[in-house]
Amino acid sequence: MSSVKLTEEDRKRLALKKKEQASKLSWNDGDGEGVGMRIVVLKQVFHPDDARAAYNFYEELHEEIEETMGKIGVFAYACV
């Protein structure tokens, strides 16, 4: 296995690229309004039989999800 020798300029460029990538993947929205909107998709939250068994299942599920999301942090909208 051979090692690659990087120049100082290459190291700086690599560090900058890593920082940019970390910023793009971060959940931190920064100072800009509307920047970094995140969409979270919840899967396998319930079994379809549970939904068939209760008359107002989806309303209750929506309320429960909003309540839980409110405990975790600020959110704009929940859709069930």
N, C-alpha and C positions, 0 to 999 in steps of 0.2 A: 504494500500500500504506500503510495507516494503522497507527500504532503505538499500543498500548494502554498507558496509564499505570496502573501498579499502586501502590496505597497501601502503606505500610510494613507494615501488618497483612496485606495480601494477599501480599506478598513472604515474610513469615514463615510464613504458612500454606502457601504453595507449597513453600518450603524443607522444611518439616516433612513434607509429602506425598511429596516426592522422597526424603527420608531413609527414610520408612516403606516406600516401594516398593523402594528399594535393599536394605533389610533383608530384605524378603520374598523377593527374588530372589537373595539372597546364598547362597553355599554354607557360610557360617560358621554353625555351629549355636548359638553363644552358650553361656551357662552352663547353660541348662535341659537336664535329662536327657530324652531322647526327643523333643526339639524339633528340628524341621528335618530330619526323615528324608528322605533323597534316594534316589530310585530312578533308576537309569541303565539304559536299554535300548540294547543294542548291536545294530546292524543290519548286515547284509551282511558278517558276520565270516568266513563260509566259503561255498563253493559246495555245493549239494546233492549234486553228484557226489562231492565229497570225503567227505561223510558216508556215502554208499553204499559207498565203496571200502574203508573201514577198519572192522574189527570193533568196536573199542572207541573209536571216534571221539569220542563224546560225553563219555566219561570223561576222555580226554586233553584235550579242549577245556575241560572244567570245571576241570581241574588248571591248565591254562595261564592261564585267565582269573583264577583265584584267585591264582596266582603274580604275575601282572602287577598286579592290584589291590593286592596286598600291598606291592609296590614303590612304588605311587603314594600309598597312605595306608591308614588304618584302614577296614575294611569289616566288615559283620556277616554277610552271606550272599550267596552267588552261586548262581544257578539257571540251568541250561542246559536 
